[in-house]
Each structure stands twice: as structure tokens, then as C-alpha cells.
Amino acid sequence: MRPVLTIDLHLMLMDRGKVCLSLRFGTGFEDGNLGLVAGHLEANETLAQGMLREAREEIGIDITPADLRLVHIMHHRSDSDRLAVFFKCQIWQGSPRNLEPHKCGGIRWVTLDTLDQVDNIVGYVRSALHYIRDGIPYSEHGGWGCSIPM
């Protein structure tokens, strides 16, 4: 039997050494914790198209596909098998702002060096950010009982 994977798209939006995190609110998953701008790939979208759509919908910025860099892939389990694709972007148009107040309690900019001082980051996102910082392109996390960088 072939697995059914949900594909999660995450944006590591960087500005002057800081990454943009959003406070999850009213989603039913990790509410009260910080994550990246993220969403799910929809039917008939490429990964880049989905990431551009999520950035526009959630924080009102426009990104060109050429300005996205694939920086990490994580196979993880939360409520189901998921493949999380992490893109990094340092160039965009517009001012990041919370366009989904029913799902987000606000945005916060944090340096990668101070991640460990922030208690409420979604666990697998924290792991991915560390792997990205360390140049590790792939990891496994969740229901397997450990986090494995590869």
C-alpha cells in the first residue's frame, strides 16, 4: 500500500538575521506556539506556487519563485504522515503583517541564535530550524520516537 502524505509548506522568511515566526491561534494544532508561515499544498499547485500563495494569504507579501531556496525536507508525524518542505526567502515585496487574525495571534522576529531562549516554538519546526542553520537538508521527526538528521 502506498502512503498518503500531507505536504506542509513552511517559509523561513529572513530579515537582517532574524526569522519571522507566527503565533498559532484557533487552529486546533499547537495553538499558543510559534511556527513559520505555513500551509498545505493544494491540488494542481507546484511546491513553489503553494508557498507563494501561503505567503500572500498569511502575511501579505509577494515573492518570486527565483527568490525561494529549498533548505530542508522533513518526514514527520503529528496527526498523520506528513512531508514538510522548508523554503528560505530574503527578498520580497510588501510589509509582513498578520492577515489571518482568526488563525494567528501575531508575528515575531527571532534570531536563529536565540531560538533556544524561546520556549513556545512548535517542536518539529524548532528541530527543522536547527537543521537548516547547521546545513542538514533532510530529517525524520515524530512518531518514530526520535528526530533523525540525515
C-alpha positions, 0 to 999 in steps of 0.5 A: 500500500502506498502512503498518503502524505500531507505536504506542509509548506513552511517559509523561513522568511529572513530579515537582517538575521532574524526569522519571522515566526507566527503565533498559532491561534484557533487552529486546533494544532499547537495553538499558543506556539510559534511556527513559520508561515505555513500551509498545505499544498493544494491540488494542481499547485507546484511546491513553489506556487503553494508557498507563494500563495501561503505567503500572500494569504498569511502575511501579505507579501509577494515573492518570486519563485527565483527568490525561494531556496529549498533548505530542508525536507522533513518526514514527520508525524503529528496527526498523520504522515506528513512531508514538510518542505522548508523554503528560505526567502530574503527578498520580497515585496510588501510589509509582513503583517498578520492577515489571518487574525482568526488563525494567528495571534501575531508575528515575531522576529527571532534570531536563529541564535536565540531560538533556544531562549524561546520556549513556545516554538512548535517542536518539529519546526524548532528541530527543522530550524536547527537543521537548516542553520547547521546545513542538514537538508533532510530529517525524520521527526515524530512518531518514530520516537526520535528526530533523525538528521540525515 
